[in-house]
Amino acid sequence: MERISAFVLGRKGLVTLLAALAFLIGMGATPIAIQRLSEEYSHAGMPAFDANQEIVRLYGNGGYQRPFVPVVVLPEGTTAANQRAALGRAYEAVSAAMPQARVVSYASAGDAKLVGSDGRTTFGLVYPGTYSDGSPPGGGLGETPDEGPVIRAAMSPHLPPGSQVEVTGLDALAPSVDAGGVDVPTKIGIGVLAAVIVLLLVFRSALALVPVLISVLAVFVSFIAILLLTFVMTVHDVALTTMPLLGLGIAVDYSLLIVARWREEQANGHRGDEAVHRAMAGAGRAVLFSGVAVAIGLVTMVVLPVPFLRSLGVAGMIIAAVSVLVTLTVLPVLLARTGQRLDRKRSGSAGADVRFAREARAGRAWSAWAQVVVRRRWPAAIVAGGLLAALCYTALGVNLGLPESTHLRTSGSGYAGLTALRQAGVPTGAITPFDVLVKGDPATATAMIAGVEGVSAVLSPDQPGWRRDGTAVLAVLPSAENGTDAGEATIARVRAAVPDGVLVGGNAAQSMDFREHTYGAFPWMFAMIALVTFVMLARAFRSLLLPLKAVLLNLLSLGAVIGAMVLIWQYGWGTREILDIQPTGAIGEFVPLTIFAFLYGLSMDYEVFLLARMREEYDKSGNTAQAVVEGVGRTGRLVTSAALILFISFAVLAMTPELDVKVFASGLALGIALDATLIRAVLVPAAVAMMGRWNWWLPGWAARVLFVRPSPLRHEDRVAPAVPEPVG
């Protein structure tokens, strides 16, 4: 770090000029990069995704799209059989009202499985194609337009008087997501405002603007890299929302650490370039290792065969790398040139300079807290660890598949239609059919699929909407809903039964493929990431125990976040009361993975900040308790402030109308909160205090492997009596 700071401070003019040019170029590159971002959520290479794409290409509907299910209950004294003509006219009216829709009913298919046991309850399927608002087929659950009113209005005039028409289906049952929310610039503006307010409380001077300036520069420079990447790969527009907010949090984190350390060196009597050099030597290495930790976590998404997740990971790695680069090059020059002027405060009596009085010693409140944790380390670890372990246990029940109807709406037309089907003895799997694409005559495939265990019916009407370009599309109705284990088992059996060339698509099949591709190799991927992290931190801390503890606590933190997400979004604790959102009983399949990728690195930031300072203090004092209290006292305020900024940034992102993004962003916000409180404020200091001198042990053989100096065991006083009193 001394070489880097010496290099940049020896070229202040050049660094300033290059930073200004990068800022201007980034401002120009940003709108161009945004225009080149893709909106397509591609899962190319996954069988169900490819099948769905082919179905939509040929028919303009279906595939990943979930159908609406009109349910007609005819009046007493009539049956579906003697009212087949009226039912046919009703469904023809739906086709007329929705010209791009693919429709099937008892009238067109003649399949008795479309009629309930009472003989007068019947249902059909309507795949809308382009929705009434012009949006294409597909879309997240609850985010597609409700076509129920259009379908009911078209059918009702053609049915016998007294008929009841309700429209059910997963989209009709799913809680609709408010189409409001705030746009990206507003989200970023709120995040920046929150950062400024928090930093003003920390620094109480114009110096608070420096970390914000660094983060803005990092974001614009990152868009230069994003623009260049769009010429060689597809970058999804998820980067547009995520990267600025993530950049705001990460760059502010890094800047905050170095600026606070610079003020501390000022308080110790160092001025000018010397204060910057010492700040970089103390905090610069922590920033570098933190940036590498963030990048390591995001590697998880970069190597996955899912383009939009890869874009998310690439964008995160770029903003992390650029944030480190800008923080270690531009920030030292800013501090050397304008730091003291920006940090001016009122002088005390007799003109005494009191600007850095707060930085002379560790914070009183955090030192006192650390003292309590060290003295009560076992109870603190048991309580905090027990709570997190309970959340981890809850995470084992996470549902990454489609939601079941029992977890969706319990009122409205969708629920009334589902209730009518149940009362008529129709299996609820009827509302979750999946498409199968067949080349040539579908008769053989239809008979083969109909004989598969768990299949209730196979619909293949000989109509133009179901036959095109030498292909036929079949609608397979399972007995069990696709969101259940039995429903997924049925899909797996159908896939195994169909001959080569027959493509099995549908919403659930695509979800199954996604989980197999992304989570199948995840344990091995995590093992590799953990190993690389362990080696990196072992070099940074010159310890074998500290990096192991960091990885294990990070894993505990991530498991706890997933458990909390299960309680909130799967079980619905507080979502109705606080957010007025009906939980679906499932969490999006990509959510745990993306939360892991982001939080693994972000939470490791705080781990590195805290443990690096503890290691530094231990090297000075040789006493673990004193190192813990001093480390927490010095970094507690910084970690809390940085976490608060990130928490607000992700909470703002959770205001987006898309339900999946709400779940993802709220998970990140919750993870940051848990990590900065239970993990860093309780478990880390308690665990370090419990392990005593073994925290700092690095035997000679390990030091040689890591190419660092060994750290032999020291004799030190017992932990409890060594805790110093809190200082001002």
C-alpha positions in Angstrom: 0.0 0.0 0.0 2.9 2.4 0.7 4.1 2.0 -2.9 0.6 2.7 -4.3 0.1 5.8 -2.1 3.6 7.0 -2.9 3.0 6.5 -6.6 -0.3 8.4 -6.7 0.7 11.2 -4.3 3.8 11.7 -6.4 1.6 12.3 -9.4 -1.3 14.3 -8.0 -1.9 16.3 -11.1 -1.9 13.4 -13.4 -4.3 11.4 -11.2 -6.7 14.4 -10.9 -6.7 14.8 -14.7 -7.3 11.1 -15.4 -10.1 11.0 -12.8 -11.8 14.0 -14.4 -11.5 12.5 -17.8 -12.8 9.2 -16.6 -15.8 11.0 -15.0 -16.6 12.8 -18.2 -16.2 9.8 -20.4 -18.3 7.7 -17.9 -21.1 10.3 -18.1 -21.1 10.0 -21.8 -20.9 6.2 -21.9 -23.7 5.7 -19.3 -26.7 6.5 -21.6 -25.2 4.5 -24.5 -24.5 1.5 -22.2 -28.1 1.7 -20.9 -29.5 1.6 -24.4 -27.4 -1.5 -25.2 -28.6 -3.5 -22.2 -30.8 -6.5 -22.8 -34.2 -7.1 -21.3 -34.4 -10.8 -22.2 -34.2 -13.3 -19.4 -32.5 -16.1 -21.3 -31.8 -19.6 -20.0 -30.4 -20.9 -23.3 -29.1 -24.5 -23.2 -31.7 -25.6 -20.6 -34.1 -28.1 -22.3 -37.4 -26.6 -21.0 -36.3 -23.0 -21.8 -35.4 -24.0 -25.4 -38.8 -25.8 -25.6 -40.7 -22.8 -24.4 -38.9 -20.5 -26.8 -39.7 -22.8 -29.7 -43.4 -23.0 -28.6 -43.7 -19.2 -28.4 -41.9 -18.8 -31.7 -44.3 -21.1 -33.5 -47.6 -20.3 -31.7 -47.0 -16.9 -30.1 -48.2 -18.1 -26.7 -47.8 -20.8 -24.1 -44.4 -22.2 -23.1 -43.4 -20.4 -19.9 -46.7 -18.6 -19.9 -49.3 -19.8 -17.5 -52.8 -20.2 -18.9 -56.0 -18.7 -17.4 -58.6 -21.3 -16.6 -62.2 -20.3 -17.1 -64.5 -22.4 -14.9 -68.2 -22.6 -15.9 -70.8 -23.9 -13.5 -74.0 -24.5 -15.5 -77.4 -24.0 -13.8 -79.3 -26.9 -12.2 -80.9 -29.2 -14.7 -78.3 -28.8 -17.4 -75.0 -30.6 -18.2 -71.9 -29.8 -20.1 -72.9 -32.5 -22.6 -76.3 -31.0 -23.5 -74.8 -27.4 -23.5 -71.8 -28.2 -25.5 -72.9 -25.9 -28.4 -73.4 -23.0 -26.0 -70.0 -23.7 -24.4 -68.4 -23.7 -27.9 -69.9 -20.3 -28.7 -68.7 -18.9 -25.4 -65.1 -20.0 -26.0 -65.3 -18.8 -29.6 -66.1 -15.4 -28.2 -63.0 -15.6 -26.1 -60.9 -16.3 -29.2 -62.6 -13.3 -30.9 -61.8 -11.0 -28.0 -58.3 -12.3 -27.8 -57.2 -13.1 -31.4 -53.7 -14.3 -30.4 -54.9 -16.6 -27.7 -54.8 -20.4 -27.9 -58.0 -21.8 -26.4 -59.2 -25.3 -25.6 -62.4 -26.5 -23.8 -64.8 -29.4 -23.5 -66.6 -28.1 -26.6 -63.5 -28.3 -28.8 -61.7 -31.3 -27.3 -64.6 -33.4 -26.2 -62.5 -34.8 -23.3 -64.6 -35.9 -20.3 -61.7 -35.0 -18.0 -62.7 -31.3 -18.6 -66.0 -31.9 -16.9 -66.4 -32.3 -13.1 -68.2 -35.2 -11.4 -71.4 -33.2 -11.2 -71.7 -33.1 -15.0 -72.3 -29.3 -15.1 -68.9 -27.9 -13.9 -66.5 -27.6 -16.8 -63.3 -25.7 -17.5 -60.9 -24.8 -20.3 -57.5 -23.2 -20.9 -56.7 -19.8 -22.4 -53.2 -19.0 -23.3 -53.4 -15.2 -24.0 -50.3 -14.7 -26.2 -49.8 -11.0 -26.0 -51.6 -9.6 -23.0 -54.1 -6.8 -23.1 -51.5 -4.2 -22.2 -49.3 -5.3 -25.1 -46.7 -7.2 -23.0 -45.4 -10.5 -24.5 -46.0 -14.0 -23.2 -44.4 -14.9 -19.9 -43.7 -12.6 -16.9 -43.3 -13.2 -13.2 -46.1 -14.7 -11.2 -48.6 -11.9 -10.3 -46.9 -9.5 -12.6 -49.0 -10.3 -15.7 -52.2 -8.4 -16.6 -55.4 -10.0 -15.3 -57.4 -11.2 -18.3 -60.2 -12.6 -16.2 -62.6 -9.7 -16.8 -62.1 -9.9 -20.6 -62.7 -13.7 -20.5 -65.8 -13.4 -18.4 -67.3 -10.6 -20.4 -66.8 -12.6 -23.6 -68.3 -15.8 -22.3 -71.2 -14.8 -20.2 -73.6 -13.6 -23.0 -73.4 -17.0 -24.7 -74.1 -19.3 -21.7 -77.5 -20.4 -20.3 -79.0 -18.0 -17.8 -77.9 -18.7 -14.3 -74.5 -19.9 -15.3 -71.6 -19.0 -13.1 -68.2 -18.0 -14.8 -65.0 -17.6 -12.8 -61.5 -17.4 -14.1 -58.8 -19.2 -12.1 -55.1 -20.2 -12.7 -51.9 -19.4 -10.9 -51.8 -15.8 -12.2 -55.4 -15.3 -11.2 -54.7 -16.6 -7.8 -51.3 -14.9 -7.3 -51.2 -11.6 -5.4 -50.9 -8.8 -7.9 -47.9 -6.6 -7.6 -48.5 -2.8 -7.4 -47.4 -1.4 -10.8 -46.2 1.7 -9.0 -42.9 2.0 -7.3 -40.1 4.5 -8.0 -37.8 4.7 -11.0 -34.1 4.1 -11.0 -32.9 7.7 -10.8 -35.2 8.2 -7.8 -33.8 5.1 -6.1 -30.3 6.2 -6.7 -31.1 9.7 -5.4 -32.6 8.4 -2.2 -29.6 6.2 -1.7 -27.2 9.1 -2.2 -29.2 11.3 0.1 -29.1 8.6 2.8 -25.4 8.3 2.4 -24.8 12.0 2.7 -26.9 12.2 5.9 -25.2 9.2 7.5 -21.7 10.5 6.6 -22.5 14.0 7.9 -23.4 12.4 11.2 -20.1 10.5 11.2 -17.7 13.3 10.1 -19.7 16.4 11.0 -18.0 18.3 8.2 -17.9 18.7 4.4 -15.6 15.7 4.4 -18.8 13.6 4.3 -19.0 14.5 0.6 -15.7 12.8 -0.3 -17.0 9.1 0.0 -20.1 10.1 -2.1 -17.9 11.7 -4.7 -15.7 8.6 -4.9 -18.8 6.4 -5.2 -20.3 8.5 -8.0 -17.0 8.4 -9.9 -16.8 4.6 -9.4 -20.3 4.1 -10.8 -19.7 6.2 -14.0 -16.3 4.5 -14.6 -18.1 1.2 -14.2 -20.5 2.0 -16.9 -17.5 2.5 -19.3 -16.6 -1.1 -18.6 -20.2 -2.2 -19.0 -20.4 -0.4 -22.4 -17.3 -2.2 -23.6 -18.7 -5.5 -22.4 -21.9 -5.1 -24.4 -19.9 -5.4 -27.6 -18.7 -8.9 -26.7 -21.5 -10.3 -24.5 -25.1 -9.8 -23.6 -25.5 -7.7 -20.5 -28.9 -7.7 -18.9 -30.6 -4.5 -17.7 -30.7 -5.8 -14.1 -27.2 -4.2 -14.0 -28.9 -0.8 -14.4 -30.6 -0.9 -11.0 -28.2 -3.1 -9.1 -24.8 -1.6 -10.0 -25.4 2.0 -9.0 -26.9 1.1 -5.6 -24.2 -1.6 -5.0 -21.5 0.9 -6.1 -22.9 3.5 -3.7 -22.6 1.1 -0.8 -19.3 -0.5 -1.6 -17.4 2.6 -2.7 -18.7 4.5 0.4 -17.6 1.5 2.6 -14.1 1.6 1.3 -13.8 5.4 1.3 -15.3 5.6 4.8 -12.7 3.2 6.2 -9.7 5.1 4.7 -11.1 8.6 5.5 -11.7 7.6 9.1 -8.2 6.2 9.4 -6.8 9.4 7.8 -8.6 11.4 10.5 -7.1 9.1 13.2 -3.6 9.7 11.8 -4.3 13.4 11.9 -5.4 13.1 15.5 -2.0 11.3 16.2 -0.2 14.4 14.9 0.6 13.4 11.3 -0.2 15.8 8.6 -0.1 16.1 4.8 1.1 13.3 2.7 2.4 11.4 5.7 -1.1 11.1 7.2 -2.3 9.7 3.8 0.5 7.2 3.6 -0.2 5.9 7.1 -3.9 5.7 6.5 -3.3 3.7 3.3 -0.8 1.4 5.1 -3.4 0.7 7.9 -6.7 0.7 5.9 -5.6 0.3 2.3 -4.8 -3.4 2.7 -8.2 -4.0 4.2 -9.9 -2.3 1.3 -7.9 -4.4 -1.2 -8.8 -7.7 0.5 -12.4 -6.7 0.9 -12.7 -6.0 -2.8 -11.2 -9.4 -3.6 -13.7 -11.0 -1.2 -16.6 -9.3 -2.9 -15.3 -10.5 -6.3 -14.9 -14.0 -5.1 -18.5 -14.2 -3.9 -19.8 -12.9 -7.2 -17.8 -15.5 -9.1 -20.6 -17.8 -8.2 -23.0 -16.0 -10.6 -20.4 -15.3 -13.3 -19.7 -19.0 -14.0 -23.4 -20.0 -14.0 -25.0 -20.8 -17.4 -27.7 -18.2 -16.8 -27.2 -15.0 -18.8 -29.1 -12.6 -16.6 -27.4 -13.9 -13.4 -24.1 -13.7 -15.2 -24.8 -10.1 -16.0 -25.6 -9.5 -12.3 -22.3 -11.1 -11.3 -20.3 -9.3 -13.9 -21.8 -5.9 -13.0 -21.1 -6.6 -9.3 -17.5 -7.6 -9.9 -16.9 -4.5 -12.1 -18.3 -2.1 -9.5 -16.3 -3.8 -6.7 -13.0 -3.7 -8.7 -13.6 -0.1 -9.8 -14.5 1.0 -6.3 -11.2 -0.5 -5.0 -9.2 1.2 -7.9 -10.8 4.6 -7.4 -10.5 4.4 -3.6 -6.8 3.5 -3.6 -5.8 6.0 -6.3 -8.2 9.1 -6.4 -9.1 9.2 -2.7 -5.5 9.6 -1.4 -5.0 12.6 -3.7 -8.3 14.2 -2.6 -7.3 13.8 1.1 -3.8 15.2 0.5 -5.1 18.2 -1.5 -8.3 19.1 0.2 -8.8 16.9 3.2 -7.9 19.4 5.9 -9.9 22.2 4.3 -13.0 20.0 4.0 -12.7 18.8 7.6 -12.6 22.3 9.2 -14.6 22.7 12.3 -15.0 25.5 14.8 -11.9 26.0 17.0 -12.2 25.6 20.7 -11.2 28.3 23.2 -7.9 30.1 22.6 -8.0 28.9 19.0 -7.1 25.3 19.9 -7.7 22.9 17.0 -10.3 20.4 18.1 -11.1 18.9 14.6 -9.8 15.5 15.4 -10.5 15.1 19.1 -13.1 12.4 18.5 -10.5 10.4 16.5 -7.8 10.3 19.1 -9.3 7.3 20.9 -11.7 4.5 20.2 -15.4 5.3 20.5 -16.7 5.1 24.1 -20.0 3.4 23.3 -18.5 0.7 21.1 -15.6 0.1 23.4 -18.0 -0.3 26.3 -20.1 -2.7 24.2 -17.1 -4.8 23.3 -16.1 -4.9 26.9 -19.5 -6.4 27.8 -19.3 -9.0 25.0 -15.7 -10.0 26.0 -16.7 -10.5 29.6 -19.9 -12.3 28.7 -18.5 -14.0 25.6 -20.0 -17.5 26.2 -23.6 -16.3 26.9 -23.3 -13.8 24.0 -22.1 -16.5 21.6 -24.8 -18.9 22.7 -27.7 -16.5 22.4 -26.6 -14.9 19.1 -25.4 -18.2 17.7 -28.6 -20.0 18.8 -30.8 -17.4 17.1 -28.8 -17.7 13.9 -28.8 -21.5 14.0 -32.6 -21.5 14.4 -32.9 -19.3 11.3 -30.5 -21.7 9.5 -32.7 -24.6 10.5 -35.7 -22.8 9.1 -33.8 -22.2 5.8 -33.8 -26.0 5.3 -37.5 -25.7 4.5 -37.1 -23.2 1.7 -39.3 -23.8 -1.4 -37.7 -22.8 -4.6 -40.4 -24.2 -6.9 -43.7 -22.8 -8.0 -46.3 -21.9 -5.3 -49.2 -24.1 -4.5 -52.8 -22.8 -4.8 -53.3 -23.3 -1.0 -50.7 -20.5 -0.4 -52.3 -18.0 -2.8 -55.5 -15.9 -2.7 -58.4 -17.0 -0.6 -60.9 -14.6 -2.2 -61.9 -13.2 -5.6 -62.8 -14.8 -8.9 -59.7 -17.0 -9.0 -60.4 -18.5 -5.7 -64.1 -19.0 -6.5 -63.1 -20.9 -9.7 -60.7 -23.1 -7.9 -63.3 -23.9 -5.2 -65.8 -24.9 -7.9 -63.2 -27.2 -9.5 -62.5 -28.8 -6.1 -66.2 -29.3 -5.3 -66.7 -31.0 -8.7 -63.8 -33.4 -8.0 -61.4 -31.9 -10.6 -57.8 -32.4 -9.6 -56.2 -29.0 -8.8 -53.3 -29.9 -11.1 -55.7 -28.7 -13.9 -54.7 -25.1 -13.2 -51.0 -25.9 -13.8 -50.8 -27.6 -17.2 -47.6 -27.7 -19.2 -47.0 -27.7 -22.9 -45.4 -30.5 -25.0 -44.2 -29.8 -28.6 -44.5 -32.7 -31.0 -43.3 -32.8 -34.6 -45.7 -34.6 -37.0 -48.7 -36.6 -35.9 -49.3 -36.1 -32.1 -51.3 -39.3 -31.7 -48.5 -41.5 -30.5 -47.0 -39.0 -28.1 -50.5 -38.2 -26.8 -51.2 -41.8 -26.0 -47.8 -42.3 -24.4 -48.1 -39.2 -22.2 -51.7 -40.1 -21.2 -50.4 -43.4 -19.8 -47.8 -41.8 -17.5 -48.5 -41.9 -13.8 -49.8 -38.6 -12.5 -51.2 -37.4 -15.8 -54.9 -36.5 -15.6 -55.5 -35.6 -19.3 -53.7 -34.7 -22.5 -55.4 -32.1 -24.7 -54.6 -31.8 -28.4 -57.5 -30.4 -30.4 -57.2 -30.6 -34.1 -57.4 -26.8 -34.6 -55.1 -24.2 -36.2 -54.2 -22.8 -32.8 -52.8 -26.2 -31.9 -51.2 -27.3 -35.2 -48.7 -25.2 -37.1 -45.8 -25.8 -39.5 -45.9 -29.6 -39.1 -45.9 -29.5 -35.3 -48.6 -29.9 -32.7 -48.6 -28.6 -29.1 -50.2 -30.6 -26.4 -51.5 -29.4 -23.0 -50.7 -31.9 -20.3 -52.9 -31.7 -17.2 -51.2 -33.3 -14.2 -53.3 -34.6 -11.2 -51.1 -32.8 -8.7 -50.1 -29.1 -9.0 -46.7 -28.4 -10.5 -45.6 -26.7 -7.3 -45.8 -29.9 -5.3 -43.2 -32.7 -5.2 -45.8 -35.0 -6.8 -46.3 -32.5 -9.6 -42.6 -32.2 -10.4 -42.3 -36.0 -10.3 -45.0 -36.2 -12.9 -43.1 -33.8 -15.2 -39.9 -35.9 -14.7 -41.8 -39.1 -15.7 -43.3 -37.4 -18.8 -39.8 -36.3 -19.8 -38.5 -39.8 -19.5 -41.4 -41.3 -21.4 -41.6 -39.1 -24.5 -39.6 -40.1 -27.6 -36.6 -38.2 -28.9 -37.5 -34.9 -30.6 -40.5 -34.3 -28.3 -39.9 -31.1 -26.3 -41.4 -30.7 -22.8 -41.8 -27.1 -21.7 -43.8 -25.2 -19.2 -43.2 -23.0 -16.3 -42.4 -25.7 -13.8 -40.1 -27.6 -16.1 -38.1 -24.5 -16.7 -37.9 -23.9 -13.0 -36.7 -27.5 -12.4 -34.0 -27.1 -15.1 -32.8 -23.8 -13.5 -32.4 -25.4 -10.1 -30.6 -28.4 -11.5 -28.2 -26.2 -13.5 -27.5 -23.6 -10.8 -27.7 -25.6 -7.5 -26.5 -29.0 -8.6 -22.8 -28.0 -8.5 -23.3 -25.3 -5.9 -21.7 -27.2 -2.9 -18.6 -27.8 -4.9 -18.5 -24.2 -6.1 -18.9 -23.0 -2.5 -16.1 -25.3 -1.4 -13.8 -23.7 -3.9 -14.8 -20.2 -3.0 -14.4 -20.9 0.7 -11.0 -22.4 0.1 -9.8 -19.4 -2.0 -11.2 -17.0 0.7 -9.5 -19.0 3.5 -6.1 -18.7 1.7 -6.6 -15.0 1.0 -7.6 -14.2 4.6 -4.9 -16.4 6.1 -2.4 -14.3 4.2 -4.1 -11.1 5.3 -4.4 -12.0 9.0 -1.4 -14.3 9.3 -3.6 -16.8 11.1 -5.2 -20.2 10.5 -8.1 -19.8 12.9 -9.4 -16.3 12.0 -10.0 -17.1 8.3 -11.7 -20.3 9.2 -13.9 -18.5 11.7 -14.7 -15.8 9.0 -15.8 -18.4 6.5 -17.9 -20.3 9.0 -19.6 -17.2 10.4 -20.3 -16.0 6.9 -22.0 -19.3 6.1 -24.0 -19.0 9.3 -25.0 -15.5 8.4 -26.1 -16.5 4.9 -28.1 -19.4 6.2 -29.8 -17.2 8.7 -30.8 -14.7 6.0 -32.4 -17.5 3.9 -34.2 -18.6 7.0 -35.5 -15.1 7.6 -36.6 -15.0 4.0 -38.5 -18.2 4.5 -40.3 -16.7 7.5 -41.1 -13.5 5.7 -41.8 -14.4 2.1 -42.7 -18.1 2.3 -44.6 -18.2 5.6 -45.7 -14.6 5.4 -44.6 -13.3 8.8 -45.2 -9.5 8.5 -45.6 -9.3 4.7 -49.4 -8.9 5.0 -49.3 -6.5 7.9 -46.2 -4.4 6.9 -46.1 -4.6 3.1 -49.7 -5.5 2.3 -48.4 -8.4 0.1 -49.8 -11.9 0.1 -47.0 -14.4 0.5 -46.9 -17.1 -2.2 -45.5 -20.0 -0.1 -42.3 -20.1 -2.3 -39.2 -18.0 -2.9 -37.9 -17.4 -6.4 -35.4 -20.0 -7.4 -32.7 -17.5 -8.2 -33.1 -15.6 -4.9 -30.9 -17.7 -2.5 -28.1 -17.9 -5.1 -28.0 -14.1 -5.7 -28.3 -13.3 -2.0 -25.3 -15.6 -1.4 -23.2 -14.1 -4.2 -23.7 -10.6 -3.0 -23.8 -11.0 0.8 -20.8 -13.4 0.9 -18.6 -10.5 -0.3 -20.4 -7.6 1.3 -20.5 -9.3 4.7 -16.8 -10.3 4.3 -16.1 -6.5 3.9 -17.1 -6.0 7.6 -15.3 -9.1 8.7 -12.1 -7.9 7.1 -12.5 -4.3 8.4 -13.0 -5.6 12.0 -10.5 -8.5 12.1 -7.8 -6.5 10.3 -8.0 -3.9 13.0 -8.0 -6.5 15.8 -4.9 -8.1 14.2 -3.2 -4.7 14.1 -4.0 -4.0 17.7 -2.9 -7.5 18.8 0.5 -7.0 17.1 0.9 -3.9 19.2 -0.4 -5.1 22.6 -0.1 -8.9 22.5 -3.4 -9.1 24.3 -6.5 -10.6 22.7 -9.0 -8.8 25.0 -7.5 -5.5 24.4 -7.3 -6.2 20.6 -11.0 -7.0 20.6 -12.1 -3.9 22.5 -9.9 -1.6 20.6 -10.8 -3.2 17.2 -14.5 -2.9 17.9 -14.2 0.5 19.4 -12.3 1.7 16.3 -14.5 0.1 13.6 -17.9 -0.3 15.2 -19.1 3.2 14.2 -17.7 2.7 10.6 -19.3 -0.7 10.1 -22.6 0.5 11.5 -22.6 3.6 9.2 -21.5 1.6 6.2 -24.2 -1.1 6.9 -26.8 1.6 7.3 -26.0 3.1 3.9 -26.2 -0.3 2.2 -29.3 -1.2 4.1 -31.1 1.9 2.9 -29.8 1.4 -0.7 -31.2 -2.1 -0.8 -34.4 -1.2 1.0 -35.0 1.4 -1.7 -34.4 -1.2 -4.4 -37.1 -3.3 -2.7 -39.6 -0.6 -3.6 -39.5 -1.8 -7.2 -42.8 -3.3 -8.4 -41.4 -6.7 -9.5 -42.0 -9.2 -6.7 -38.8 -11.2 -7.3 -36.8 -8.0 -7.0 -38.6 -7.1 -3.9 -37.7 -10.5 -2.4 -34.1 -10.3 -3.5 -33.5 -6.7 -2.4 -35.3 -7.2 1.0 -33.1 -10.3 1.5 -29.9 -8.2 0.9 -31.2 -5.5 3.3 -32.0 -8.0 6.0 -28.7 -9.7 5.5 -26.8 -6.5 5.9 -28.7 -5.8 9.1 -28.2 -9.2 10.6 -24.5 -9.2 9.6 -23.7 -5.8 11.1 -25.6 -6.6 14.4 -25.6 -10.2 15.5 -22.5 -11.3 13.6 -20.0 -8.4 13.7 -21.2 -6.8 16.9 -21.7 -10.0 19.0 -20.5 -13.3 17.5 -17.2 -12.1 16.0 -15.8 -10.4 19.2 -17.2 -13.1 21.4 -15.6 -15.9 19.3 -12.3 -14.1 19.1 -12.3 -13.5 22.9 -13.1 -17.2 23.4 -10.2 -18.5 21.3 -7.6 -16.2 22.9 -4.1 -16.4 21.6 -4.9 -19.2 19.2 -6.6 -16.6 17.0 -3.2 -15.3 15.9 -1.3 -18.5 15.5 0.4 -19.2 12.1 3.0 -22.0 12.3 6.1 -21.8 10.3 5.1 -24.5 7.7 1.9 -22.6 7.0 3.7 -19.3 6.7 6.1 -20.8 4.2 3.2 -22.1 2.1 1.5 -18.7 2.3 4.7 -16.7 1.8 4.2 -14.6 4.9 5.9 -14.2 8.2 5.0 -16.8 10.8 3.0 -15.8 13.9 4.0 -18.0 16.9 1.8 -18.4 20.0 2.4 -15.7 22.5 1.9 -15.9 26.2 -0.8 -13.4 27.3 -2.8 -12.6 30.4 -6.1 -14.2 30.9 -8.8 -12.5 28.8 -11.3 -11.1 31.3 -8.9 -9.0 33.5 -7.2 -7.6 30.5 -10.2 -5.7 29.2 -9.5 -1.9 29.4 -12.0 0.6 30.6 -13.9 2.4 27.9 -12.2 5.6 26.7 -13.4 8.8 25.2 
